[in-house]
């Protein structure tokens, strides 16, 4: 399928640690008619280019040193200003969990090495057509996300209803209704919608995670574990979920299980420096070997300085070794990337309390509660502060 002329103006970025592969893909893009093609040797260099150049399409190897393709994608997606960049993954392996992770993160697709030019051309034509000529349903869903982020819930609901009229059985639309109900504070309806989405699409990882997160916020550890484990069975290499499960196992008194899930994960991703370092750091934190945790998390952070999950763990390590100022600096860095990160605000508030800076602590915990009023832990802490310091919530 030839690429339409109107799509050939975009800026392409080819990311691969093998020079021969970078050259091969670049030559294919040139023969397709693309004029602007940039290359990068790994995810770290690619992210620097994305921050300094206008990039529309990334064709990216998954397994690379410094920063893998999936780590790059996660880092890019955490910043809203890069949300329109399209990723196509290239991989020499077809392990189920690798493909599942790529799909879960939201990439436009993947291609197995080796491949011919026609395969890449067809994939690019399909994803660019979706970008530049979206269907009516895709337009409504994009509008829904924009209204939801802007807290215009009525307009968000109107967009979803229009999409639902066109595709009443769509699990994605049903899932988005769950997000809407969650924003409205209607957690029972949200859970019901997420479960309905799973019934229509049993491998819908995000729906399992969404239910797990609700139960986690409500303090129902066993129910949270149930749904996170279901998501883990489908996509077993999601670092954030592995860490969440480990912490929930610890809360439930299953310390051996908590340790083993991280150990197994580390051995599976040992070639990914920042990911394995992140998991090892969490393992040391769980064992209260905080100096070791800090040392390894600093290294992981230097490898991938824009991963908010690594930053959260690093800030916790700084707190545990008695360096709260450094932790506050890291939390501020997270909020620059994701201004609506309730966990970062809450952790910052707790850190300010440890520093006896009460006014800033109250402001941060209030903000966390505004972003996530369903969290039993945040609500309890805010109520305790309000009662002690005589302010209204």
Buried (B, 14 or more C-beta within 10 A) or exposed (E): EEBEEEBBEBBBBBBBBEEEBBEBBBEBBEEBBBEBBBBBBBBBBBBEBBEEEEBBBBBBBBBBBBBBBBBBBBBBBBBEEBEEBBBBBBBEEEEEBBBBBBBBBEBBBBBEBEBEBEEBBBBBBBBBBEBEEEEEBBEBBBBBBEBBEEEEBEBBBBBBEBBBEEBEEBBBBBBBBBBBBBBEEBBEBBBBBBBBBBEBBEBBBBBBBBBBBBBBBBEBBEBBBBBBBBBBEBBBBBBBBBBBBBBBBBBBEBEEBBBBBBBEBBEBBEEBBBBBBBBBBBBBBBEEBBEBBBBBBBBBBEBBBBBBBBBBBBBBBBBBBEBBEBBBEBBEBBBEBBEEBBBBBBBBBBBBBEBEBBEBBBBBBBBBBBBBBBBEBBBEBBEEBBEEEEEEE
